[in-house]
């Protein structure tokens, strides 16, 4: 009799803690009423939210309900990479006031982020910046959060405010932490970032990188696994750190939202169990903690929390910001979903964030194939985007490319193809990286000619492709548009009823063609002080076209 | 005497909860073991394990089917 009871108890426990429990909690979020948005002051920019139309994929929208496309880049200088510890550039905001910019450091692969950088971004037509931050700088000692670090983030948010840009604050990591151990000569901790020393449990695993991939390191995999299983409550500390940041920006619409965890590595777990039973439940708990919604079931904290577990309200009460949730890292390799695509939360402002590295980190590239004649992905560049649309729809989330990039030599092939997919799937992007000061070769800018310079000149191929005409906001979430970077030609087909919200087409300074329109629309063109133009298209009832005629591009970049 | 397949069914059933791919094997193994135990007239034991494995397999299969159906419908 006792054996019978124990067997059934075991089955109930395993079912509750694994897929059956996870499925019930996930589906329950789909029928739970969405929480009411928290109130907050209006600001320099419109609050963003995720709109949930009945017949199309959810999308990021402004207060008028218009779809918003975020274009931006990713400056990396607020990150702490190894092998040392502590910020390389000053956190004291005074060092950046009145246009000052600290000297470039040879200790960092990235130059300091200054006001001039955001002005340069805005001049390229970027309306957002994805700002990666390191947990190790945010909480260098357990339970003690760095106000100076968040002050520095707030300074950048203020710069963005002055330029009417959004900031996505991204809790970043690469290969878990640079405290995983220097190991042998295969390990270069200059490429690791993330967790502080006190939260990095490698359990004596050797730090040795295999196949040249920083993640394929037993110490990294062990430390990552310990995080997902909440060893010693480190996941609780991470959520507290995120809450510390979120409470600072609770009422600030310039902060579009938070990237909860960058490029989640599976550790010793395997997909799809990793995503469905560890990663996405962790995201749900992060949303519970920040917003106060209670989607999971009440559980303990401080050690392993199974998939159905929710999390306590950490008192931030933020129900307005977007929550960007990255797919598992392996998805970058497969360009194929590595999770079930279950609903995540009753909180409506969830954005599924993919990293688009087709032919760079996908299987074909890792096996040595060249992008031009790769045999994978079978669906080409579209495979990742098409499936991501389906994943986002199943999760009732908007879609965003929170990271993509490539070597400049591949711009005509890879960058062009990625941007075409983003147009086709109407998704915004964040380009990695903004600037590099040496060692790297992917930046928007060439490396600096002198060590102290922040960067070299703007790469002309990047300017040509990324400073593009696009609809920044539109009342028609099903519109189609295309920008041709060879001659600046732009065409957008949309439709709307009289009185519908205006569509705003941004045309960068470098695109010089004439703006025209056709059909049921009234267009007013605003000439902006920086030489760009914005065409405000008000529908009058029916189909309409806004176009920019081909003309030589006025590019300023080099190369 | 204990039916050997009963324990196998229970293990497969428990595995089917996190890994749905094991569900058909758990169901098959549990059903066969239960049938043998009932036909033995009390000679074979392990009914609880076999039944548990069968139920766990069915839960695993149902979860797998519902999850897949949700994906197909919602996406």
Interface residues (C-beta under 8 A of the other chain):
Chain A: X3 X4 X7 X8 X10 X11 X14 X15 X18 X19 X20 X23 X27 X273 X277 X340 X341 X342 X343 X390 X391 X393 X394 X396
Chain B: X10 X13 X14 X17 X18 X19 X20 X48 X49 X52 X55 X56 X59 X60 X62 X63 X64 X66 X67 X68 X70 X71 X74 X75
